Amino acid sequence: MIRLLWDEVQRLSAQVAELRANVIRRREETVATRLLLSTARVMEENPTALRLKELETLEKFTEKFDKISVFGGLDGVLKDLVKIRV
């Protein structure tokens, strides 16, 4: 009888730990989503911030390649890198 109760306590403790981990994960996801929304608002209101994000993205993209050939000029790449249509 005591062994059955102990096993049940262990099982419930594991469930509680899993639920706590899920709550922490959801909170982290909420924070990340709010940060993305805040970043999007800043870029919407500030074209310079959007341009900086474009350049950051281009930099990350180009790090994956040893050599890149650009036709039409770098300005064309930057202008066409991100298009937001309303």
Secondary structure, DSSP 8 states (H G I E B T S, - for coil): -HHHHHHHHHHHHHHHHHHHHHHHHHHHHHHHHHHHHHHHHHHHH-HHHHHHHHHHHHHHHHTT-S----SS-HHHHHHHH-----
